[in-house]
């Protein structure tokens, strides 16, 4: 699961676990690829799809593709900061939390 504000942290683990006892809630690293995709969709929603003033599907398609073309002109590579070592540390913390819960 991502780290969205509606399901972040220990409270969400307890809340959802109380409702569905066989559910295992595992949060993704904050800088995961999934969060990058969500950021992209968030930008698309705010800058392109809101307000929802399209007359037809073709207008939606044209606006999204236009945004994509423009973004590809401006986009620059970024430095990935979540390392393999960060993942190992995260996995150890999760294992420790699971041992404590058992």
Long-range contacts (C-beta under 8 A, 24 or more apart in sequence): 1-25, 1-26, 1-27, 1-28, 2-27, 2-28, 2-32, 2-34, 2-35, 2-38, 3-27, 3-28, 3-30, 3-35, 4-38, 26-94, 29-82, 29-86, 29-87, 29-90, 30-82, 31-80, 31-81, 31-82, 32-82
